[in-house]
Amino acid sequence: MRAVLRRVIQLVLVLFLVTLFTSFLIDAVPGDVTYTLAPVATPEQRENLRHELHLDRSPLERYGEWVSGVARGDLGCYYGTSGYSTASQCPDKVADRVKDALPISIALMFYAQLLALVIAIPMGVLTAYRAGTIFDKTVNTTAFALLAIPNFVLALVLAYYVGTKLGWVNPTGYIDFGQDPVGHFQQL
């Protein structure tokens, strides 16, 4: 029980430090965030946006407001695709995007773990049975080589070759299981 409590305290401490560091990083980055969010805005619009996003306040004040919002379930606005808008007219909320993406991410993690076990257990048994042979060395070398490739690099390479070059699947998107079970597994 003490170990679990210690791990939870460590988790909270790490989350606090990472989010605090990220909050302070916004002021350390050169340039003005409003030029990214509203590249063709007038100086008055930029000043209004700075005020709406609380960029005119200290980093500690902004962090306190962010923590307060997260505690209430308000994760803020997503500005990546919505363009210039104000906090009072938030067309795309982060919480909505997380709510939409979470079931897909959980399903993807489940399928990836299942696929890894389906491949890893038989390969582990075979390599143990044939320990020291060329098969054992080949499988272990291949496994370690694949583990050395970062996941995001492997994902981009697979999306390019399997999705674009070979045309087997669409490299983006999601198909619900109820809509098309075969397409669902093929797309995942």
Residue pairs with C-beta under 8 A, 6 or more apart in sequence:
19 63
19 66
19 67
20 63
23 59
23 62
23 63
23 66
24 59
24 63
26 33
26 55
26 59
26 62
27 59
32 46
33 53
33 55
34 41
34 46
34 49
34 50
34 53
34 55
35 46
37 49
37 79
37 83
37 84
38 45
38 46
38 49
38 83
38 84
41 49
41 84
45 84
48 86
49 55
49 84
49 86
50 56
52 86
52 87
52 88
53 87
54 61
54 62
54 65
55 62
57 65
66 76
69 75
69 76
73 95
74 95
75 93
75 94
75 95
75 98
76 87
76 90
76 93
76 94
77 85
77 87
77 90
77 91
77 92
77 93
77 94
78 92
78 93
78 94
78 97
79 85
79 92
80 92
81 92
82 91
82 92
85 91
104 174
107 188
108 188
111 185
111 188
123 139
123 143
126 135
126 139
127 135
127 136
127 139
127 140
130 136
146 154
159 171
159 172
160 171
162 168
162 169
162 171
163 169
163 170
163 171
163 172
164 171
168 186
169 186
169 187
170 187
173 187
174 187
175 183
175 184
175 186
175 187
176 184
177 184
